[in-house]
Amino acid sequence: MGSIEVICGGMFSGKTEEMIRRMRRATIGGKKVFLGKASKDTRYDNEQVVTHNMDRMDSVPISSVDELYQVVGDADVIGIDEVQFFTEEFIEAFENLANQGRRVILSGLDMDYAGIPFGLMPLLLARANRISKLKAVCIQCGQDASYSYRLNSDEIQIMLGSTKTYEARCRACFTEGMKS
């Protein structure tokens, strides 16, 4: 039986770490795995999925649904990182793969820097069989953090970055920062 699992949360919450963990466990379990990522994700490596802690796993960059279908092959478990960068046409593809009996694991930001639901994530969350919402640690107060606070005032939605561009923040610290 196939399924769709979504790993979501803010920046620095461990989404990619969890993706890699699940893919490695599936491999140990004798499953054929495929790991892909949004081709827009070039922060640490153009091809590998890389965590902020520099743990890494080989992957295939994907930019279209046709490309996705071409590269997944006969994998039992399909993992896709940074899924918030994909367009809504990917939803049907993920549903089709799950309906073929495959386990589809998707990870990505659920909200953008402004606290707005990011891209196709709300639609994926509605279709998911399993959701894992991870929390980071608020860099301001140490509480659980669900928000990705952008440190500069640029208002474009997609801006790749890490600790010099974003901070994990709790609701209170995020809201306070947005006022300034």
ZABA-886507 format. One line per field, with one value per atom (N, C-alpha, C): residue number from 1; residue in three letters; atom name; x, y, z. Coordinates in steps of 0.02 Angstrom, whole numbers. Layout:
BEGIN
nugu <- c(NUM;...)
drentor <- c(ALA;...)
volum <- c(CA;...)
east <- c(X;...)
north <- c(Y;...)
up <- c(Z;...)
//
This chain:
BEGIN
nugu <- c(1;1;1;2;2;2;3;3;3;4;4;4;5;5;5;6;6;6;7;7;7;8;8;8;9;9;9;10;10;10;11;11;11;12;12;12;13;13;13;14;14;14;15;15;15;16;16;16;17;17;17;18;18;18;19;19;19;20;20;20;21;21;21;22;22;22;23;23;23;24;24;24;25;25;25;26;26;26;27;27;27;28;28;28;29;29;29;30;30;30;31;31;31;32;32;32;33;33;33;34;34;34;35;35;35;36;36;36;37;37;37;38;38;38;39;39;39;40;40;40;41;41;41;42;42;42;43;43;43;44;44;44;45;45;45;46;46;46;47;47;47;48;48;48;49;49;49;50;50;50;51;51;51;52;52;52;53;53;53;54;54;54;55;55;55;56;56;56;57;57;57;58;58;58;59;59;59;60;60;60;61;61;61;62;62;62;63;63;63;64;64;64;65;65;65;66;66;66;67;67;67;68;68;68;69;69;69;70;70;70;71;71;71;72;72;72;73;73;73;74;74;74;75;75;75;76;76;76;77;77;77;78;78;78;79;79;79;80;80;80;81;81;81;82;82;82;83;83;83;84;84;84;85;85;85;86;86;86;87;87;87;88;88;88;89;89;89;90;90;90;91;91;91;92;92;92;93;93;93;94;94;94;95;95;95;96;96;96;97;97;97;98;98;98;99;99;99;100;100;100;101;101;101;102;102;102;103;103;103;104;104;104;105;105;105;106;106;106;107;107;107;108;108;108;109;109;109;110;110;110;111;111;111;112;112;112;113;113;113;114;114;114;115;115;115;116;116;116;117;117;117;118;118;118;119;119;119;120;120;120;121;121;121;122;122;122;123;123;123;124;124;124;125;125;125;126;126;126;127;127;127;128;128;128;129;129;129;130;130;130;131;131;131;132;132;132;133;133;133;134;134;134;135;135;135;136;136;136;137;137;137;138;138;138;139;139;139;140;140;140;141;141;141;142;142;142;143;143;143;144;144;144;145;145;145;146;146;146;147;147;147;148;148;148;149;149;149;150;150;150;151;151;151;152;152;152;153;153;153;154;154;154;155;155;155;156;156;156;157;157;157;158;158;158;159;159;159;160;160;160;161;161;161;162;162;162;163;163;163;164;164;164;165;165;165;166;166;166;167;167;167;168;168;168;169;169;169;170;170;170;171;171;171;172;172;172;173;173;173;174;174;174;175;175;175;176;176;176;177;177;177;178;178;178;179;179;179;180;180;180)
drentor <- c(MET;MET;MET;GLY;GLY;GLY;SER;SER;SER;ILE;ILE;ILE;GLU;GLU;GLU;VAL;VAL;VAL;ILE;ILE;ILE;CYS;CYS;CYS;GLY;GLY;GLY;GLY;GLY;GLY;MET;MET;MET;PHE;PHE;PHE;SER;SER;SER;GLY;GLY;GLY;LYS;LYS;LYS;THR;THR;THR;GLU;GLU;GLU;GLU;GLU;GLU;MET;MET;MET;ILE;ILE;ILE;ARG;ARG;ARG;ARG;ARG;ARG;MET;MET;MET;ARG;ARG;ARG;ARG;ARG;ARG;ALA;ALA;ALA;THR;THR;THR;ILE;ILE;ILE;GLY;GLY;GLY;GLY;GLY;GLY;LYS;LYS;LYS;LYS;LYS;LYS;VAL;VAL;VAL;PHE;PHE;PHE;LEU;LEU;LEU;GLY;GLY;GLY;LYS;LYS;LYS;ALA;ALA;ALA;SER;SER;SER;LYS;LYS;LYS;ASP;ASP;ASP;THR;THR;THR;ARG;ARG;ARG;TYR;TYR;TYR;ASP;ASP;ASP;ASN;ASN;ASN;GLU;GLU;GLU;GLN;GLN;GLN;VAL;VAL;VAL;VAL;VAL;VAL;THR;THR;THR;HIS;HIS;HIS;ASN;ASN;ASN;MET;MET;MET;ASP;ASP;ASP;ARG;ARG;ARG;MET;MET;MET;ASP;ASP;ASP;SER;SER;SER;VAL;VAL;VAL;PRO;PRO;PRO;ILE;ILE;ILE;SER;SER;SER;SER;SER;SER;VAL;VAL;VAL;ASP;ASP;ASP;GLU;GLU;GLU;LEU;LEU;LEU;TYR;TYR;TYR;GLN;GLN;GLN;VAL;VAL;VAL;VAL;VAL;VAL;GLY;GLY;GLY;ASP;ASP;ASP;ALA;ALA;ALA;ASP;ASP;ASP;VAL;VAL;VAL;ILE;ILE;ILE;GLY;GLY;GLY;ILE;ILE;ILE;ASP;ASP;ASP;GLU;GLU;GLU;VAL;VAL;VAL;GLN;GLN;GLN;PHE;PHE;PHE;PHE;PHE;PHE;THR;THR;THR;GLU;GLU;GLU;GLU;GLU;GLU;PHE;PHE;PHE;ILE;ILE;ILE;GLU;GLU;GLU;ALA;ALA;ALA;PHE;PHE;PHE;GLU;GLU;GLU;ASN;ASN;ASN;LEU;LEU;LEU;ALA;ALA;ALA;ASN;ASN;ASN;GLN;GLN;GLN;GLY;GLY;GLY;ARG;ARG;ARG;ARG;ARG;ARG;VAL;VAL;VAL;ILE;ILE;ILE;LEU;LEU;LEU;SER;SER;SER;GLY;GLY;GLY;LEU;LEU;LEU;ASP;ASP;ASP;MET;MET;MET;ASP;ASP;ASP;TYR;TYR;TYR;ALA;ALA;ALA;GLY;GLY;GLY;ILE;ILE;ILE;PRO;PRO;PRO;PHE;PHE;PHE;GLY;GLY;GLY;LEU;LEU;LEU;MET;MET;MET;PRO;PRO;PRO;LEU;LEU;LEU;LEU;LEU;LEU;LEU;LEU;LEU;ALA;ALA;ALA;ARG;ARG;ARG;ALA;ALA;ALA;ASN;ASN;ASN;ARG;ARG;ARG;ILE;ILE;ILE;SER;SER;SER;LYS;LYS;LYS;LEU;LEU;LEU;LYS;LYS;LYS;ALA;ALA;ALA;VAL;VAL;VAL;CYS;CYS;CYS;ILE;ILE;ILE;GLN;GLN;GLN;CYS;CYS;CYS;GLY;GLY;GLY;GLN;GLN;GLN;ASP;ASP;ASP;ALA;ALA;ALA;SER;SER;SER;TYR;TYR;TYR;SER;SER;SER;TYR;TYR;TYR;ARG;ARG;ARG;LEU;LEU;LEU;ASN;ASN;ASN;SER;SER;SER;ASP;ASP;ASP;GLU;GLU;GLU;ILE;ILE;ILE;GLN;GLN;GLN;ILE;ILE;ILE;MET;MET;MET;LEU;LEU;LEU;GLY;GLY;GLY;SER;SER;SER;THR;THR;THR;LYS;LYS;LYS;THR;THR;THR;TYR;TYR;TYR;GLU;GLU;GLU;ALA;ALA;ALA;ARG;ARG;ARG;CYS;CYS;CYS;ARG;ARG;ARG;ALA;ALA;ALA;CYS;CYS;CYS;PHE;PHE;PHE;THR;THR;THR;GLU;GLU;GLU;GLY;GLY;GLY;MET;MET;MET;LYS;LYS;LYS;SER;SER;SER)
volum <- c(N;CA;C;N;CA;C;N;CA;C;N;CA;C;N;CA;C;N;CA;C;N;CA;C;N;CA;C;N;CA;C;N;CA;C;N;CA;C;N;CA;C;N;CA;C;N;CA;C;N;CA;C;N;CA;C;N;CA;C;N;CA;C;N;CA;C;N;CA;C;N;CA;C;N;CA;C;N;CA;C;N;CA;C;N;CA;C;N;CA;C;N;CA;C;N;CA;C;N;CA;C;N;CA;C;N;CA;C;N;CA;C;N;CA;C;N;CA;C;N;CA;C;N;CA;C;N;CA;C;N;CA;C;N;CA;C;N;CA;C;N;CA;C;N;CA;C;N;CA;C;N;CA;C;N;CA;C;N;CA;C;N;CA;C;N;CA;C;N;CA;C;N;CA;C;N;CA;C;N;CA;C;N;CA;C;N;CA;C;N;CA;C;N;CA;C;N;CA;C;N;CA;C;N;CA;C;N;CA;C;N;CA;C;N;CA;C;N;CA;C;N;CA;C;N;CA;C;N;CA;C;N;CA;C;N;CA;C;N;CA;C;N;CA;C;N;CA;C;N;CA;C;N;CA;C;N;CA;C;N;CA;C;N;CA;C;N;CA;C;N;CA;C;N;CA;C;N;CA;C;N;CA;C;N;CA;C;N;CA;C;N;CA;C;N;CA;C;N;CA;C;N;CA;C;N;CA;C;N;CA;C;N;CA;C;N;CA;C;N;CA;C;N;CA;C;N;CA;C;N;CA;C;N;CA;C;N;CA;C;N;CA;C;N;CA;C;N;CA;C;N;CA;C;N;CA;C;N;CA;C;N;CA;C;N;CA;C;N;CA;C;N;CA;C;N;CA;C;N;CA;C;N;CA;C;N;CA;C;N;CA;C;N;CA;C;N;CA;C;N;CA;C;N;CA;C;N;CA;C;N;CA;C;N;CA;C;N;CA;C;N;CA;C;N;CA;C;N;CA;C;N;CA;C;N;CA;C;N;CA;C;N;CA;C;N;CA;C;N;CA;C;N;CA;C;N;CA;C;N;CA;C;N;CA;C;N;CA;C;N;CA;C;N;CA;C;N;CA;C;N;CA;C;N;CA;C;N;CA;C;N;CA;C;N;CA;C;N;CA;C;N;CA;C;N;CA;C;N;CA;C;N;CA;C;N;CA;C;N;CA;C;N;CA;C;N;CA;C;N;CA;C;N;CA;C;N;CA;C;N;CA;C;N;CA;C;N;CA;C;N;CA;C;N;CA;C;N;CA;C;N;CA;C;N;CA;C;N;CA;C;N;CA;C;N;CA;C;N;CA;C;N;CA;C;N;CA;C;N;CA;C;N;CA;C;N;CA;C;N;CA;C;N;CA;C;N;CA;C;N;CA;C;N;CA;C;N;CA;C;N;CA;C;N;CA;C;N;CA;C)
east <- c(42;0;44;32;71;49;90;73;111;87;121;136;200;222;251;234;261;298;361;402;406;381;381;403;413;434;473;499;539;611;650;721;754;803;844;806;749;710;729;771;794;755;721;682;725;780;824;858;876;904;854;791;739;728;731;725;781;842;899;892;870;861;810;754;703;728;765;791;842;885;934;899;847;810;777;749;718;770;829;883;902;909;924;869;807;751;745;795;796;753;731;690;734;709;742;722;771;755;779;744;763;758;809;808;818;772;776;769;782;773;755;726;710;775;776;837;856;808;823;867;870;909;982;1020;1092;1135;1106;1143;1210;1209;1270;1300;1256;1279;1225;1245;1196;1159;1190;1159;1142;1185;1171;1122;1085;1044;1092;1096;1144;1108;1120;1091;1134;1107;1146;1207;1204;1260;1309;1296;1338;1334;1283;1270;1242;1257;1237;1218;1180;1159;1151;1172;1165;1092;1079;1011;1013;954;947;906;933;893;836;778;718;687;668;638;569;549;484;454;388;353;379;388;414;482;524;589;582;535;522;505;457;437;495;538;595;646;657;713;696;633;616;624;619;627;577;601;556;566;586;598;535;544;489;475;530;526;556;516;537;539;596;604;619;585;597;607;664;680;666;651;637;577;525;466;426;437;400;417;472;492;457;421;386;320;294;229;174;112;55;47;74;68;102;148;182;136;83;38;9;-16;-44;9;70;124;138;141;153;95;33;-26;-21;-2;4;56;113;165;141;106;79;26;-15;-67;-38;25;59;87;75;99;166;188;253;246;298;301;334;298;324;335;397;415;436;402;413;433;485;504;511;492;498;471;482;457;382;347;275;255;300;287;349;337;393;418;463;493;442;384;332;280;289;240;179;185;131;142;88;96;134;183;231;211;197;187;134;150;102;98;135;136;67;24;-42;-81;-76;-111;-81;-16;16;-2;-4;-22;-93;-138;-207;-211;-166;-167;-123;-84;-35;-68;-39;-60;-25;32;71;105;101;133;178;239;285;304;280;298;353;412;471;481;512;525;600;621;690;692;747;754;758;716;716;783;815;881;878;819;811;798;754;733;741;756;766;704;646;584;580;529;518;505;534;528;496;446;412;420;451;455;527;533;597;600;636;640;698;683;735;768;834;874;881;864;867;796;789;722;699;736;717;651;603;537;523;573;560;547;503;484;541;574;625;694;727;796;833;877;915;962;970;1015;1019;1059;1069;1071;1118;1119;1134;1163;1176;1116;1066;1008;944;941;880;896;846;848;784;790;731;703;636;605;538;522;456;406;343;291;302;315;322;382;439;499;493;460;448;403;348;301;334;374;409;457;493;540;506;446;410;385;376;354;409;473;528;549)
north <- c(-59;0;62;108;169;221;272;326;389;444;508;532;544;569;639;686;754;771;791;816;891;930;1002;1037;1102;1143;1202;1242;1300;1281;1331;1320;1296;1254;1227;1180;1153;1107;1034;1019;950;912;947;913;869;895;856;800;812;758;701;718;666;630;667;636;584;605;560;499;510;454;404;428;383;346;380;347;293;307;257;197;209;153;110;141;103;60;87;49;-11;0;-55;-108;-87;-133;-167;-157;-192;-160;-99;-65;-28;-24;17;89;133;203;249;304;358;423;464;529;583;630;687;751;806;871;922;977;1031;1057;1065;1088;1159;1197;1265;1263;1206;1202;1191;1244;1241;1267;1272;1302;1268;1204;1169;1127;1101;1057;1056;1053;1052;985;931;865;831;834;800;838;801;830;838;899;914;950;926;958;1018;1059;1116;1091;1028;998;964;970;944;868;835;765;767;717;720;652;653;591;608;562;573;581;627;639;661;669;692;756;811;872;864;889;881;950;961;1025;1019;958;950;882;877;815;760;775;725;699;744;724;679;695;653;582;575;508;470;506;474;447;481;464;419;414;373;298;277;207;164;108;62;66;124;133;119;85;73;135;171;229;288;341;400;459;488;547;608;663;726;781;815;868;936;985;1055;1058;1021;1014;1079;1126;1190;1228;1210;1244;1218;1162;1133;1167;1159;1186;1136;1159;1117;1056;1057;998;936;947;890;852;884;850;787;793;735;681;700;652;614;650;618;571;592;549;486;494;437;387;412;368;330;365;331;280;297;250;189;192;134;89;107;67;89;148;173;218;219;264;328;384;448;492;512;553;622;674;742;786;826;872;942;990;1060;1108;1171;1224;1230;1234;1242;1316;1361;1433;1468;1525;1564;1612;1657;1704;1752;1760;1805;1768;1702;1663;1643;1647;1629;1557;1516;1448;1450;1405;1407;1361;1391;1353;1299;1239;1184;1147;1169;1133;1124;1175;1164;1108;1105;1053;984;981;917;894;940;923;896;923;899;827;808;742;690;712;667;614;555;502;509;542;552;620;659;725;728;750;763;836;875;946;953;971;976;1047;1054;1120;1130;1192;1212;1242;1274;1310;1384;1424;1496;1525;1558;1587;1647;1675;1733;1713;1662;1647;1574;1530;1459;1416;1444;1404;1367;1323;1290;1343;1333;1380;1347;1380;1356;1404;1461;1513;1523;1542;1558;1634;1667;1740;1762;1804;1828;1888;1888;1940;2003;2001;2062;2082;2139;2164;2149;2108;2091;2052;2071;2041;1989;1965;1911;1848;1805;1746;1695;1681;1630;1662;1651;1675;1619;1585;1531;1560;1524;1549;1501;1521;1481;1528;1517;1555;1630;1650;1721;1756;1717;1745;1736;1681;1663;1645;1654;1629;1590;1537;1502;1544;1555;1595;1565;1574;1556;1608;1596;1643;1713;1718;1784;1822;1790;1824;1839;1795;1808;1869;1871;1927;1993;1991;2051;2076;2029;2047;2076;2051;2075;2147;2167;2236;2286;2265;2313;2325)
up <- c(0;0;0;-45;-49;1;8;54;36;63;58;129;142;207;195;238;232;296;287;342;331;379;370;434;428;483;456;502;483;468;452;440;504;497;552;598;575;617;606;558;547;495;449;398;353;330;285;324;386;427;433;444;450;384;329;263;253;266;257;303;365;412;385;360;333;271;229;169;188;236;258;290;330;361;307;256;202;166;156;125;168;233;279;276;266;260;193;150;86;32;42;-7;-58;-119;-170;-158;-150;-135;-190;-196;-241;-201;-203;-169;-221;-223;-268;-228;-262;-231;-284;-262;-308;-339;-404;-437;-415;-387;-362;-300;-266;-204;-220;-222;-238;-181;-120;-64;-49;-39;-19;-75;-119;-172;-226;-289;-343;-349;-325;-333;-267;-218;-156;-113;-73;-20;39;66;119;177;238;296;317;362;388;428;451;487;440;374;321;313;342;325;255;214;145;117;64;29;-45;-87;-159;-178;-224;-247;-320;-348;-417;-416;-445;-449;-499;-481;-523;-536;-599;-615;-649;-668;-701;-682;-691;-677;-723;-787;-834;-810;-788;-762;-701;-657;-598;-619;-664;-687;-720;-755;-788;-739;-684;-640;-581;-562;-502;-515;-577;-592;-554;-528;-492;-417;-393;-321;-281;-224;-178;-135;-118;-75;-114;-120;-157;-109;-100;-57;-99;-83;-119;-67;-70;-23;-54;-11;-32;-79;-62;-105;-111;-66;-71;-135;-167;-228;-291;-285;-343;-356;-417;-436;-420;-422;-403;-448;-509;-553;-523;-476;-445;-397;-373;-326;-357;-418;-452;-462;-478;-487;-422;-366;-301;-284;-298;-288;-331;-395;-439;-414;-391;-366;-304;-259;-200;-219;-269;-291;-325;-346;-375;-319;-257;-201;-174;-192;-169;-109;-68;-11;-35;-32;-55;6;17;74;48;70;46;105;96;150;124;166;146;197;184;227;220;275;271;267;290;286;258;225;199;253;235;282;314;282;308;349;358;395;355;288;242;219;214;188;121;115;60;3;-55;-117;-111;-133;-134;-67;-17;47;79;81;112;77;11;-27;-14;-6;10;80;127;196;198;158;157;129;86;55;90;137;169;212;212;257;325;324;385;381;435;438;499;488;543;541;590;593;645;621;664;687;744;774;779;771;784;853;870;933;917;949;937;957;911;921;970;980;1024;1096;1108;1176;1197;1150;1166;1166;1152;1148;1082;1074;1010;956;898;843;782;754;694;635;647;596;572;508;477;469;513;511;467;417;371;403;401;434;393;329;289;268;238;222;150;115;46;48;5;8;-46;-83;-130;-90;-115;-76;-72;-127;-127;-124;-69;-59;-23;-60;-29;23;77;129;187;235;295;355;401;464;455;399;388;358;336;304;346;384;421;493;536;605;619;658;683;740;739;792;813;877;902;878;891;869;897;962;994;965;959;934;859;822;751;743;780;776;797;849;872;817;786;733;671;656;598;609;671;687;674;682;676;605)
//
